[in-house]
Amino acid sequence: MLKSLHIGRYVSDPKDLRVLAEFLRAIGFDSVAGEEDGRSAMLSAPLALLSLNSLAREYPAEVRERLKDVNRMLVIEVSNPDVVFEIAQKREFKLLADATNPKTQERSFSLELPGEIVLSIHGRPEEAAAALEGQLNAAGKRFAIVVSRFNSFITERLLQGALDGLRRAGAENERIAVIRVPGSFEIPSAARTLAETGKYDAVICVGCLLRGDTAHYDVIVNEVTRGIGQSAQETGVPHAFAVLTCETLEQAIDRAGLKMGNKGFEAALAAVEMANLKTGVRSQVSGLRKGKATPGSRKRKPRS
């Protein structure tokens, strides 16, 4: 039974073979197999298999002439012809033709490649789907910040950074709740309790863990990370992670307002964005539902 389609193309100069192989890899072909002597290269595409071969001296002259007649044309379909065109321009390949269909917007152009090969490229640029993003606008939103008292020298700096980020995004002071817990291990429990109230659009978790001489650090880091992630997933309320897990105190200081920025500030912006994203997703889903007629919403014609 048929397993695959294999199309061979031949060039006379090994240098042309290398140039061709490099160009085809650059536009998306994958290497399957090849010989190091530069006499052949095997390339694959999602829906085809293309091989490039050098015309060896053992081929009779008559065979070489026939191969020259049939190996000039290659046709390739791509998802974005503009990108392929730019790659070809950088390699200074000669452009033979270039046209765009005004109705379908499909572009088709032909290149003269080394080895007297004519490559015809055609395709229609893919349209990117409209991205849905959360806005950095905290107006009208409510936020809870859970802060660990342990390593307060660092966590208080992170807290101030988080408050600064929320206020810069438009959050009102009366809509920000700050809850302090003994240590980072208690953050997930407090965050989940706050999220389950349904009063907050996002929860910001602030803590600092420094590696010590025992395995205690690894145990706490794993549990805190797992607990915060699980709380966010199960409650549906976004949780921003501002729990530093550092090897040294110097690393923590750098991330609490020095050369590495303030991770509390970054977490606050992430919380604002995710809170708005959640609102945006709900609005989008609600709009889709309104646009669809329910089975019982159609009016029935009265029976005669």
N, C-alpha and C positions, 0 to 999 in steps of 0.2 A: 504493500500500500504506500501511497505517496506520503512522505514525511516533511519535505521542505522544498523550497525553490532556491536554486543557486544560479546566479548570473555572473559570468566572468567577463572582465574587461582587461585588455592587454596594452601595455606601453613598451616602447623600445628602449627607453633610457631609465636605468635604476633611480637616477636622481628625480625624474618626473614621478616615479612610483612613490618615493618618500614624500614629495610635496603633496601629491594627491591624498595619500593616507593621512597626513597631518591635517589637511583641510577637512576631510570627511569626518575625522574624529572631532574637530573643532565645532562642527555643525550638528553633532549628536550621534554619530555612529559609534558603536562599541567594538573594541578589538576582540576577536574570537581566537585567532591563532595567527602566527606569522613566523617567517624564517628570518634569522639574524643576518643572512647574506643579502637582504634587500631585494630578493627576487620575487617575493609575494607578500601579500598582506590580506588577511581575512577580516572583514568588517560585517557587522550585523546591524540591522534596523528592526524596529518593532514588527514590521510586516514584510520584511525581505532580508535576503542575505546577498551581500555584494563582495566579490573578491577582485583584487587588483593584482595583475601578474605581469612580470617583465618578459618580453619576448626573448627567449634564450636562443643561442646560436644553433641548437639542435633542431629547431623548427625549420623545415624547408622554406625556401623563398616563396613558393606558391602559397603555402599556408600563411606565412606572415602577411602577404599582400591581401589575402582574403580577410584576415583578422582586422587589418587596418580599415577595411570597408565597413565592418559590422560593429566595431567597438567605439565609434566616435560619439554616440549619443547615450546620455544617461538622463533619466527623468526622476526627480525626487520631490515628494510632497513633504512640506514642513508646516509646523504650527505657526511660525512667525517668520515669513520671508524677509522682513526688514532686518532682522538680526543676522540672517545668513548673508544678506547683501553687504552689511557692514564688515563682516568677517572677510568676505571676498575682496572688498575694497582695500582692506589693510594688506592683503597679500598681492594687491595690484593685478588681479586677474582681468583680462579684457572682457568688457561687457558687449555682448552682441545684440541683445534686444531687451526691452523692459516695458511692460504694459500692465495696466490695472483695469479690471472690469468695473465700470462705473455702477453697475447694478449689484453685483455680489461682493465688490471690494476685494476680489481675489487678485493677487499680484502674481505675475509670471515673468521671469527674466532668464536669459541664457548667458552662460559664461564660457569663455574659451580657456580650458585648463591645460596644464602641461601634458604632453603626450598626445596632442591633437584630439583631445576629448572635449566634446561639447556637453555641458551640464545645464539642463533645464530645471529651474526651480519654480515651483508654484505652490500657493497656499494662501489662506486668508488669515490675517492677524487675529489672534484670539482676544475676545473682549473680556477684560477683567470684571469679575462680579463686584458690584457695589459693596464696599466694606462698611460694616457697622462698627462704630467706635464710640466709647464713652467719652463725654466731654469733661473737661476739667472745670466743672462748675458745681460747687458744693452748696449753692444757695438752696435753702429749703430742705436739705438733707440732715439726717441725724447720725452722729458717729459716736462710737464708744472706743476708748483707748484703755487697754489693759496693760498696766505697767508693773514690772517686777521690782520689788524693793532691793533685792539682792544685787550687788554691784551697782548701787544707786549712783555712784560717781559717773557711770556710763549711761545708765538708763534715764536719768534725769535730763541729760543732754539730748538723748534720743526723743524723749517726751517733748521737750521744747521745740525740737525740729519738726515733730509731727504736728504740734499745735500751730507752728508757723506755716506749715504747708496747707493745713486746713483753712486757716484764716486768709491766706493769700488766694485760695480758691473760692472764697466767698462764704465760708461757713460762719454761722453766728455762734458766739460763745455759749449761749444758753442751749444750743443744740449739740454741744460736745460734752460727753460724760467721761471723766477720768476715774478709773477703778484701779486701785493698787492691790497687789497680791504679794505674798511672802517671797516667792521665787519663780523662776521660769517654768518649773514643773507644774505650778498651779495655773498658769496662763490658759491652757486649753479648757479646763473646767469652767473658769470664769467667762471665757469668751463664748463658750457654748450656752451658758446660762443667759448671757446678755442677748445672744442671737435668737434664742428661743422665745424671748419676750415679744419679738416682732416690732419693737420700737425703733430699731436702728437699721440704717441702710448699709452700714459696713462696720466692721470691728477691726481695730488696729492693735496688733500684739507686739509689745515692746519688752525686750529682755536682753540679757547679756550672759553668755556662758563662756568661761575661760578654761582651757585644758589644765588639768592638774596632774598629780603623780599616779592617780589610780584610774580605773575604767569608769568611774562615776560619770565623767564628762560624756563619754560615748552613750551611756545608757540614757542620760537625761536628754541629750540632743535628739536622739531617735524618738523618744517618747513625746517630746514637745512638738517636734515637726509633724509626727503622725497625728497627734491629737488635734493640732490646729487645722491640718488638712481635712481630717475626718469631720470636724465641726463645721467647716465651710461647706463640705459636700452634702452633709446630712441635713443641715438647716437651710441651705440655699442662700445664706447671707455671706457676702464677700468678706474674707479675712485677709488683711494685709500683714505680711511677715516682716517684722523688724526686730527679730531676735538674733543678736550677733552670736556667732559661734567661732571664736577666735583662739589661736594658739597662745597669744601673749596679750598683755594689757596694752602694749603699744599698738597692736593691730586694732584693738577695740577703740582706742582713742582716735586713731586715724579715721575710723568709720563713724565716729560720733561728732563730727564737725570739723575735722582737719582735712588733710590732703585727699582722702577718699570720699569726702562729702559727708552728709548726715543721712544715715539710712532711715531714721525716723521721718525725715522730710520726704524721702523717696516713697516710703510706705504710705504716707498720707496721700500723696498724689495718686498712687496706685489704688487706694481705697476709694477716692473720689471718682476716678475713671470707671472702676468696676461697678460702683453703685449706680452711676448713670448708664452704664452698659446694660445692666440688669433691667433698668426701667425701659431702655430703648428696645430690648428684645421683647419684653412684655407688650409694648405698644405695637411692635411689628406683628407679633403673633395675633394680637387682638384685631388688628386691621385685616389680616388675612382671613380670620374667621368671619368678620362682618361682610367681607366680599363674597363669601360662599353662601349660597342659599341652602338652608337646611331642608331635609325631606318634607317636613311638615309645614314649611313656610310658603309653599306654592299654593295659590288659590285654585280650588277645584271649581270646575264649571258646574252650575246647577243642572241636575238631571231634569229632562223634559218629562 
